[in-house]
Amino acid sequence: MNNKHIDKIDKFFKKDFINNLNDIAIFKNEDGSYELFDKYIIRKVEHCYNLVTKYSSTDKTFSSLKNAVTWCIFDKRNKLDVLSRIEELDRMIDSVDISINIHKRLIEKCKDKELRLIYVAKLSQEQVKRKRYANELLSFINDSKYWQSQRFASRDQK
């Protein structure tokens, strides 16, 4: 194959194939980062995931890759009301996890029975909060998975 044919193939992939997939494409790069829809980049930074957009000044931090991807999908769908809730739930779950760990340590170290019961009650409250927040976030995650799979299915039919 000569260079002219290679250039045509390269142009096809860059122009036609990739452009047609931009609204559904999610790629994992060699450096471990993820590119979504030719608009977002998600990088693992220490214990969290940093999301930036290529063409605007969006810079977000999420506790999990799944939450960051969910945010991107809802942004792609232009569901602005849900975006802030996803961020809020991510932060609240992170905060509750810290409280749960603190209460567990306090329970382990506590010698006083009455104080231990207070810590157990607090731990129980935090676990209920976490479950409620996680279930709400899971509904957004499932919605984004469904929407993304519908996008793939509609591409397969073309």
MDAnalysis code that builds the backbone (N, CA, C; Angstrom):
import MDAnalysis as mda
import numpy as np

u = mda.Universe.empty(474, n_residues=158, atom_resindex=np.repeat(np.arange(158), 3), trajectory=True)
u.add_TopologyAttr("name", ["N", "CA", "C"] * 158)
u.add_TopologyAttr("resid", np.arange(1, 159))
u.add_TopologyAttr("resname", ["MET", "ASN", "ASN", "LYS", "HIS", "ILE", "ASP", "LYS", "ILE", "ASP", "LYS", "PHE", "PHE", "LYS", "LYS", "ASP", "PHE", "ILE", "ASN", "ASN", "LEU", "ASN", "ASP", "ILE", "ALA", "ILE", "PHE", "LYS", "ASN", "GLU", "ASP", "GLY", "SER", "TYR", "GLU", "LEU", "PHE", "ASP", "LYS", "TYR", "ILE", "ILE", "ARG", "LYS", "VAL", "GLU", "HIS", "CYS", "TYR", "ASN", "LEU", "VAL", "THR", "LYS", "TYR", "SER", "SER", "THR", "ASP", "LYS", "THR", "PHE", "SER", "SER", "LEU", "LYS", "ASN", "ALA", "VAL", "THR", "TRP", "CYS", "ILE", "PHE", "ASP", "LYS", "ARG", "ASN", "LYS", "LEU", "ASP", "VAL", "LEU", "SER", "ARG", "ILE", "GLU", "GLU", "LEU", "ASP", "ARG", "MET", "ILE", "ASP", "SER", "VAL", "ASP", "ILE", "SER", "ILE", "ASN", "ILE", "HIS", "LYS", "ARG", "LEU", "ILE", "GLU", "LYS", "CYS", "LYS", "ASP", "LYS", "GLU", "LEU", "ARG", "LEU", "ILE", "TYR", "VAL", "ALA", "LYS", "LEU", "SER", "GLN", "GLU", "GLN", "VAL", "LYS", "ARG", "LYS", "ARG", "TYR", "ALA", "ASN", "GLU", "LEU", "LEU", "SER", "PHE", "ILE", "ASN", "ASP", "SER", "LYS", "TYR", "TRP", "GLN", "SER", "GLN", "ARG", "PHE", "ALA", "SER", "ARG", "ASP", "GLN", "LYS"])
u.atoms.positions = np.array([
    [0.839, -1.162, 0.000],
    [0.000, 0.000, 0.000],
    [0.895, 1.239, 0.000],
    [0.585, 2.193, -0.866],
    [1.407, 3.393, -0.914],
    [0.889, 4.456, 0.062],
    [1.665, 5.537, 0.179],
    [1.333, 6.601, 1.132],
    [0.006, 7.280, 0.817],
    [-0.356, 7.344, -0.456],
    [-1.604, 7.984, -0.853],
    [-2.800, 7.228, -0.275],
    [-2.735, 5.889, -0.330],
    [-3.815, 5.067, 0.218],
    [-3.867, 5.179, 1.742],
    [-2.700, 5.217, 2.371],
    [-2.649, 5.360, 3.836],
    [-3.236, 6.694, 4.249],
    [-2.934, 7.759, 3.509],
    [-3.497, 9.080, 3.813],
    [-5.016, 9.077, 3.679],
    [-5.539, 8.386, 2.653],
    [-6.990, 8.313, 2.479],
    [-7.643, 7.570, 3.637],
    [-7.019, 6.476, 4.047],
    [-7.561, 5.705, 5.167],
    [-7.523, 6.540, 6.439],
    [-6.416, 7.231, 6.637],
    [-6.269, 8.083, 7.817],
    [-7.323, 9.187, 7.818],
    [-7.542, 9.814, 6.680],
    [-8.565, 10.861, 6.582],
    [-9.956, 10.307, 6.841],
    [-10.214, 9.092, 6.334],
    [-11.512, 8.472, 6.572],
    [-11.766, 8.312, 8.067],
    [-10.769, 7.756, 8.776],
    [-10.959, 7.541, 10.210],
    [-11.112, 8.851, 10.959],
    [-10.320, 9.830, 10.600],
    [-10.403, 11.108, 11.308],
    [-11.673, 11.874, 10.964],
    [-12.049, 11.870, 9.724],
    [-13.162, 12.711, 9.289],
    [-14.514, 12.023, 9.429],
    [-14.660, 10.887, 8.832],
    [-15.965, 10.244, 8.772],
    [-16.252, 9.352, 9.977],
    [-15.404, 8.393, 10.182],
    [-15.662, 7.385, 11.202],
    [-15.667, 7.986, 12.607],
    [-14.609, 8.681, 12.989],
    [-14.502, 9.255, 14.332],
    [-15.549, 10.335, 14.547],
    [-15.771, 11.199, 13.563],
    [-16.783, 12.251, 13.717],
    [-18.172, 11.667, 13.935],
    [-18.478, 10.560, 13.279],
    [-19.779, 9.927, 13.468],
    [-19.921, 9.268, 14.831],
    [-18.807, 8.934, 15.449],
    [-18.851, 8.271, 16.750],
    [-18.665, 9.224, 17.927],
    [-18.379, 10.493, 17.657],
    [-18.076, 11.433, 18.738],
    [-19.163, 11.513, 19.800],
    [-20.408, 11.370, 19.419],
    [-21.461, 11.507, 20.420],
    [-21.692, 10.245, 21.236],
    [-20.996, 9.146, 20.919],
    [-21.130, 7.930, 21.724],
    [-19.781, 7.374, 22.174],
    [-18.687, 7.934, 21.693],
    [-17.368, 7.342, 21.913],
    [-16.807, 7.626, 23.308],
    [-16.315, 6.555, 23.931],
    [-15.596, 6.646, 25.198],
    [-14.314, 5.843, 25.014],
    [-13.170, 6.511, 25.164],
    [-11.875, 5.867, 24.943],
    [-11.026, 5.927, 26.200],
    [-10.293, 4.852, 26.460],
    [-9.297, 4.860, 27.518],
    [-7.939, 5.080, 26.861],
    [-7.241, 6.127, 27.269],
    [-5.945, 6.462, 26.697],
    [-4.838, 5.643, 27.359],
    [-3.682, 5.631, 26.724],
    [-2.548, 4.873, 27.245],
    [-2.093, 5.369, 28.612],
    [-2.289, 6.663, 28.892],
    [-1.872, 7.219, 30.181],
    [-2.881, 6.942, 31.301],
    [-3.948, 6.197, 30.992],
    [-4.945, 5.856, 31.994],
    [-6.113, 6.820, 32.062],
    [-6.026, 7.926, 31.329],
    [-7.138, 8.881, 31.311],
    [-8.212, 8.385, 30.346],
    [-9.374, 8.991, 30.439],
    [-10.493, 8.632, 29.576],
    [-10.930, 9.861, 28.800],
    [-11.284, 9.652, 27.524],
    [-11.864, 10.711, 26.707],
    [-13.271, 10.299, 26.343],
    [-14.206, 11.224, 26.531],
    [-15.606, 10.945, 26.269],
    [-16.146, 11.957, 25.284],
    [-16.781, 11.473, 24.261],
    [-17.523, 12.296, 23.297],
    [-16.686, 13.404, 22.669],
    [-15.380, 13.224, 22.604],
    [-14.461, 14.224, 22.067],
    [-14.648, 15.581, 22.748],
    [-15.056, 15.542, 24.016],
    [-15.313, 16.784, 24.740],
    [-14.726, 16.771, 26.146],
    [-14.714, 15.612, 26.800],
    [-14.314, 15.512, 28.197],
    [-13.074, 14.636, 28.349],
    [-12.276, 14.965, 29.348],
    [-11.129, 14.142, 29.724],
    [-11.224, 13.898, 31.223],
    [-11.112, 12.631, 31.617],
    [-11.155, 12.264, 33.033],
    [-9.814, 11.625, 33.375],
    [-9.160, 12.198, 34.395],
    [-7.863, 11.680, 34.847],
    [-7.946, 11.313, 36.325],
    [-7.308, 10.205, 36.678],
    [-7.219, 9.843, 38.094],
    [-6.119, 10.691, 38.715],
    [-6.478, 11.390, 39.792],
    [-5.529, 12.229, 40.513],
    [-5.600, 11.820, 41.976],
    [-4.535, 11.184, 42.462],
    [-4.485, 10.645, 43.816],
    [-5.677, 9.726, 44.059],
    [-6.595, 10.084, 44.943],
    [-7.725, 9.210, 45.284],
    [-9.036, 9.659, 44.648],
    [-8.981, 10.569, 43.674],
    [-10.215, 11.041, 43.043],
    [-10.010, 11.146, 41.521],
    [-11.067, 11.564, 40.834],
    [-11.028, 11.684, 39.378],
    [-11.313, 13.126, 39.001],
    [-10.422, 13.698, 38.214],
    [-10.569, 15.075, 37.773],
    [-11.118, 15.081, 36.351],
    [-12.200, 15.800, 36.153],
    [-12.851, 15.889, 34.854],
    [-12.650, 17.298, 34.307],
    [-12.179, 17.394, 33.089],
    [-12.056, 18.685, 32.420],
    [-12.682, 18.573, 31.040],
    [-13.156, 19.701, 30.532],
    [-13.662, 19.713, 29.166],
    [-12.593, 20.309, 28.274],
    [-12.534, 19.810, 27.070],
    [-11.510, 20.255, 26.126],
    [-11.722, 21.686, 25.649],
    [-12.971, 22.085, 25.488],
    [-13.245, 23.344, 24.808],
    [-13.879, 24.407, 25.703],
    [-13.965, 24.131, 27.000],
    [-14.486, 25.146, 27.927],
    [-13.707, 25.055, 29.235],
    [-14.136, 25.799, 30.214],
    [-13.363, 25.869, 31.452],
    [-13.915, 24.982, 32.565],
    [-14.650, 23.937, 32.226],
    [-15.195, 23.051, 33.246],
    [-14.078, 22.230, 33.879],
    [-14.038, 22.244, 35.208],
    [-13.062, 21.458, 35.954],
    [-13.776, 20.935, 37.196],
    [-14.029, 19.642, 37.238],
    [-14.783, 19.011, 38.321],
    [-13.957, 17.893, 38.932],
    [-14.263, 17.573, 40.185],
    [-13.614, 16.452, 40.863],
    [-14.686, 15.519, 41.395],
    [-14.490, 14.224, 41.156],
    [-15.436, 13.202, 41.601],
    [-14.685, 12.116, 42.361],
    [-15.399, 11.439, 43.236],
    [-14.772, 10.381, 44.033],
    [-14.636, 9.076, 43.256],
    [-15.409, 8.921, 42.175],
    [-15.313, 7.686, 41.390],
    [-15.418, 7.994, 39.896],
    [-14.840, 7.115, 39.123],
    [-14.897, 7.240, 37.669],
    [-16.336, 7.135, 37.186],
    [-17.108, 6.247, 37.788],
    [-18.499, 6.043, 37.399],
    [-19.310, 7.329, 37.561],
    [-19.077, 8.054, 38.652],
    [-19.792, 9.304, 38.880],
    [-19.373, 10.374, 37.876],
    [-18.094, 10.423, 37.552],
    [-17.602, 11.393, 36.570],
    [-18.195, 11.102, 35.188],
    [-18.227, 9.846, 34.794],
    [-18.797, 9.462, 33.493],
    [-20.292, 9.777, 33.461],
    [-20.970, 9.499, 34.554],
    [-22.406, 9.802, 34.634],
    [-22.637, 11.297, 34.446],
    [-21.817, 12.124, 35.091],
    [-21.930, 13.578, 34.951],
    [-21.752, 13.972, 33.479],
    [-20.755, 13.400, 32.819],
    [-20.493, 13.716, 31.409],
    [-21.690, 13.363, 30.524],
    [-22.285, 12.211, 30.773],
    [-23.418, 11.783, 29.959],
    [-24.604, 12.719, 30.162],
    [-24.866, 13.123, 31.398],
    [-25.965, 14.059, 31.633],
    [-25.654, 15.439, 31.055],
    [-24.384, 15.849, 31.080],
    [-24.012, 17.114, 30.448],
    [-24.207, 17.022, 28.941],
    [-23.818, 15.898, 28.368],
    [-24.004, 15.662, 26.930],
    [-25.485, 15.736, 26.569],
    [-26.338, 15.263, 27.450],
    [-27.787, 15.290, 27.233],
    [-28.393, 16.650, 27.564],
    [-27.556, 17.560, 28.062],
    [-27.983, 18.910, 28.427],
    [-29.016, 18.903, 29.570],
    [-28.830, 17.985, 30.517],
    [-29.700, 17.873, 31.693],
    [-29.062, 18.668, 32.840],
    [-29.123, 19.970, 32.732],
    [-28.415, 20.855, 33.652],
    [-28.899, 20.737, 35.089],
    [-30.176, 20.465, 35.284],
    [-30.720, 20.347, 36.640],
    [-30.141, 19.143, 37.380],
    [-29.777, 18.104, 36.660],
    [-29.260, 16.884, 37.274],
    [-27.764, 16.987, 37.564],
    [-27.045, 17.784, 36.798],
    [-25.591, 17.878, 36.952],
    [-25.183, 18.280, 38.361],
    [-25.814, 19.323, 38.881],
    [-25.441, 19.778, 40.220],
    [-25.814, 18.734, 41.273],
    [-26.898, 17.997, 41.055],
    [-27.298, 16.965, 42.015],
    [-26.302, 15.809, 42.025],
    [-25.790, 15.431, 40.862],
    [-24.784, 14.365, 40.793],
    [-23.531, 14.789, 41.561],
    [-23.086, 16.023, 41.347],
    [-21.920, 16.533, 42.079],
    [-22.178, 16.548, 43.581],
    [-23.358, 17.022, 43.966],
    [-23.716, 17.115, 45.375],
    [-23.756, 15.730, 46.028],
    [-24.379, 14.773, 45.368],
    [-24.457, 13.412, 45.905],
    [-23.066, 12.797, 46.045],
    [-22.215, 13.033, 45.069],
    [-20.847, 12.523, 45.118],
    [-20.127, 13.073, 46.355],
    [-20.251, 14.368, 46.582],
    [-19.612, 14.995, 47.749],
    [-20.227, 14.492, 49.061],
    [-21.551, 14.368, 49.095],
    [-22.227, 13.938, 50.318],
    [-21.860, 12.494, 50.670],
    [-21.764, 11.632, 49.681],
    [-21.367, 10.246, 49.940],
    [-19.940, 10.208, 50.476],
    [-19.066, 11.006, 49.885],
    [-17.681, 11.084, 50.354],
    [-17.628, 11.549, 51.806],
    [-18.407, 12.557, 52.125],
    [-18.448, 13.099, 53.480],
    [-19.009, 12.086, 54.475],
    [-20.079, 11.407, 54.102],
    [-20.687, 10.408, 54.982],
    [-19.729, 9.238, 55.193],
    [-18.989, 8.856, 54.163],
    [-18.008, 7.776, 54.311],
    [-16.963, 8.126, 55.368],
    [-16.535, 9.370, 55.380],
    [-15.567, 9.819, 56.387],
    [-16.189, 9.731, 57.782],
    [-17.424, 10.194, 57.912],
    [-18.115, 10.124, 59.208],
    [-18.289, 8.679, 59.671],
    [-18.630, 7.800, 58.748],
    [-18.792, 6.383, 59.085],
    [-17.482, 5.812, 59.618],
    [-16.386, 6.116, 58.952],
    [-15.078, 5.619, 59.406],
    [-14.710, 6.172, 60.780],
    [-15.006, 7.428, 61.019],
    [-14.720, 8.033, 62.324],
    [-15.538, 7.350, 63.419],
    [-16.835, 7.164, 63.158],
    [-17.677, 6.529, 64.163],
    [-17.257, 5.081, 64.422],
    [-16.843, 4.372, 63.399],
    [-16.366, 2.998, 63.597],
    [-15.136, 2.978, 64.497],
    [-14.210, 3.898, 64.265],
    [-13.006, 3.974, 65.101],
    [-13.359, 4.345, 66.544],
    [-14.295, 5.289, 66.697],
    [-14.707, 5.689, 68.040],
    [-15.353, 4.525, 68.782],
    [-16.151, 3.739, 68.088],
    [-16.790, 2.568, 68.708],
    [-15.736, 1.562, 69.165],
    [-14.732, 1.335, 68.313],
    [-13.674, 0.379, 68.654],
    [-12.885, 0.807, 69.885],
    [-12.643, 2.103, 70.018],
    [-11.792, 2.606, 71.100],
    [-12.559, 2.928, 72.386],
    [-13.863, 3.018, 72.300],
    [-14.674, 3.476, 73.427],
    [-14.833, 2.388, 74.499],
    [-14.635, 2.774, 75.750],
    [-14.799, 1.858, 76.887],
    [-16.147, 2.064, 77.576],
    [-16.681, 3.257, 77.507],
    [-17.943, 3.617, 78.156],
    [-19.124, 3.097, 77.335],
    [-19.996, 2.276, 77.965],
    [-21.123, 1.655, 77.265],
    [-22.111, 2.680, 76.710],
    [-22.446, 3.685, 77.513],
    [-23.410, 4.694, 77.086],
    [-22.887, 5.502, 75.902],
    [-21.629, 5.879, 75.986],
    [-21.016, 6.621, 74.883],
    [-20.941, 5.759, 73.626],
    [-20.641, 4.473, 73.818],
    [-20.578, 3.536, 72.692],
    [-21.949, 3.437, 72.011],
    [-23.029, 3.390, 72.774],
    [-24.372, 3.342, 72.207],
    [-24.677, 4.601, 71.389],
    [-24.216, 5.735, 71.857],
    [-24.393, 6.985, 71.105],
    [-23.653, 6.890, 69.777],
    [-22.427, 6.401, 69.817],
    [-21.643, 6.259, 68.583],
    [-22.282, 5.265, 67.626],
    [-22.832, 4.185, 68.161],
    [-23.507, 3.185, 67.324],
    [-24.736, 3.811, 66.662],
    [-25.486, 4.615, 67.413],
    [-26.662, 5.292, 66.844],
    [-26.247, 6.258, 65.742],
    [-25.189, 7.008, 66.004],
    [-24.682, 7.946, 64.981],
    [-24.217, 7.191, 63.737],
    [-23.518, 6.091, 63.945],
    [-23.058, 5.270, 62.825],
    [-24.242, 4.770, 62.013],
    [-25.263, 4.311, 62.691],
    [-26.461, 3.820, 62.010],
    [-27.114, 4.923, 61.178],
    [-27.208, 6.121, 61.741],
    [-27.771, 7.262, 60.998],
    [-26.955, 7.554, 59.744],
    [-25.640, 7.552, 59.881],
    [-24.758, 7.843, 58.744],
    [-24.895, 6.761, 57.670],
    [-25.037, 5.511, 58.071],
    [-25.189, 4.425, 57.106],
    [-26.504, 4.533, 56.348],
    [-27.559, 4.957, 57.038],
    [-28.855, 5.155, 56.374],
    [-28.756, 6.298, 55.369],
    [-28.097, 7.391, 55.759],
    [-27.897, 8.527, 54.847],
    [-27.130, 8.079, 53.605],
    [-26.041, 7.330, 53.840],
    [-25.211, 6.896, 52.725],
    [-26.010, 6.049, 51.748],
    [-26.816, 5.144, 52.285],
    [-27.623, 4.273, 51.432],
    [-28.618, 5.093, 50.609],
    [-29.248, 6.074, 51.232],
    [-30.204, 6.930, 50.530],
    [-29.513, 7.721, 49.405],
    [-28.364, 8.318, 49.725],
    [-27.613, 9.069, 48.711],
    [-27.142, 8.155, 47.583],
    [-26.628, 6.984, 47.951],
    [-26.118, 6.041, 46.953],
    [-27.230, 5.549, 46.035],
    [-28.416, 5.308, 46.590],
    [-29.541, 4.858, 45.761],
    [-29.963, 5.941, 44.770],
    [-29.986, 7.190, 45.221],
    [-30.339, 8.276, 44.305],
    [-29.298, 8.405, 43.201],
    [-28.025, 8.338, 43.575],
    [-26.962, 8.425, 42.573],
    [-27.025, 7.231, 41.629],
    [-27.328, 6.058, 42.153],
    [-27.447, 4.864, 41.319],
    [-28.560, 5.017, 40.286],
    [-29.626, 5.716, 40.639],
    [-30.698, 5.936, 39.654],
    [-30.186, 6.789, 38.493],
    [-29.340, 7.768, 38.776],
    [-28.742, 8.577, 37.703],
    [-27.759, 7.750, 36.874],
    [-26.980, 6.913, 37.545],
    [-26.016, 6.057, 36.849],
    [-26.749, 5.102, 35.911],
    [-27.812, 4.479, 36.401],
    [-28.585, 3.553, 35.569],
    [-29.244, 4.268, 34.396],
    [-29.740, 5.466, 34.632],
    [-30.340, 6.265, 33.563],
    [-29.304, 6.594, 32.491],
    [-28.100, 6.960, 32.921],
    [-27.058, 7.282, 31.946],
    [-26.618, 6.050, 31.165],
    [-26.536, 4.888, 31.844],
    [-26.195, 3.638, 31.147],
    [-27.255, 3.309, 30.095],
    [-28.513, 3.455, 30.474],
    [-29.614, 3.166, 29.553],
    [-29.555, 4.095, 28.347],
    [-29.364, 5.389, 28.595],
    [-29.301, 6.358, 27.510],
    [-28.130, 6.046, 26.577],
    [-26.982, 5.732, 27.149],
    [-25.795, 5.431, 26.346],
    [-26.015, 4.159, 25.524],
    [-26.624, 3.138, 26.116],
    [-26.871, 1.901, 25.363],
    [-27.875, 2.144, 24.244],
    [-28.844, 3.033, 24.470],
    [-29.784, 3.396, 23.406],
    [-29.060, 4.092, 22.257],
    [-28.092, 4.926, 22.588],
    [-27.300, 5.613, 21.552],
    [-26.519, 4.592, 20.721],
    [-25.913, 3.597, 21.396],
    [-25.198, 2.558, 20.669],
    [-26.137, 1.757, 19.794],
    [-27.296, 1.421, 20.320],
    [-28.271, 0.631, 19.558],
    [-28.754, 1.398, 18.326],
    [-28.971, 2.699, 18.470],
    [-29.425, 3.485, 17.322],
    [-28.318, 3.596, 16.271],
    [-27.047, 3.577, 16.707],
    [-25.919, 3.594, 15.749],
    [-25.832, 2.278, 14.997],
    [-26.126, 1.190, 15.688],
    [-26.061, -0.144, 15.046],
    [-27.105, -0.270, 13.951],
    [-28.248, 0.414, 14.098],
    [-29.326, 0.310, 13.124],
    [-29.065, 1.138, 11.877],
    [-28.139, 2.069, 11.947],
    [-27.853, 2.924, 10.778],
    [-27.038, 2.225, 9.740],
])
